[in-house]
Amino acid sequence: MVKRILVINPNSSQSCTAGIAASLEAFAAPGRPVFETISLPGGPPAIASWRDWYGVAEPLCRLVEASPAEAYILACVSDPGLEAVRTVTPKPVFGPFRSAVAAALARAERFGVIAFVEASKARQRRALQAMGAEARLAASIALNLPMEVLTDPSAARGALCDTARALVAQGAEAVILGCAGMAGHRAAVEDAAGVPVIEPCQAAAAQALLALV
């Protein structure tokens, strides 16, 4: 039987879910586990506030308990519910932000983050502190654009490229896309910035595959 890695988008944006699924297509290969990408039923339009972040933890736990898989990815770049979900399954559970930071640290001394909204910064800073990596953050700049603008193929691209260049100017040697809705822009932003640009769901997918070897 083919192993399944369940990728759960905690928000209700179908364009975001589709973008996450598209970003993982490159990982498909014969003999590898299959990535299945779904949205959390009843999730908020985006994980913008602390209330959103805390509010999805229990629904994520219930969904994981009811959905057997070999590994799970909580596909939001503030890693909501990560610690809680890890208590309800013995299978590996990955947070994209922590996975992206690990990837950035493997490629650069200092990295920058393009955050979704200003409130995202505090949640991501908490994860960096837990990882002992806060000092390696060159800067974090919030885009403050709606989810449906981020997932548009072109509407946010200029702002993303400009923000990546600004992070490089502040010392970032790699850039993390700080929202899963930015997934479709990775290659263009990397071309514009001239440094590695890390898409967090891809980083989590790579770690999930390694966990199942």
Buried (B, 14 or more C-beta within 10 A) or exposed (E): EEEBBBBBBBBBBEBBBBBBBEBBEEBEEEEEBBBBBBBBEEBBEBBBBEEBBEBBBEBBBEBBEEBEBBBBBBBBBBBBBBEBBBEBBEBBBBBBBBBBBBBBBEEBEBBBBBBBBEBBBEBBBEBBEEBEBEEBBBBBBBBEBBBBEBBBEEEBBEBBBBBBBBBBEEEBBBBBBBBBBBBBBBEBBBEBBEBBBBBBBBBBBBBBBEBBE
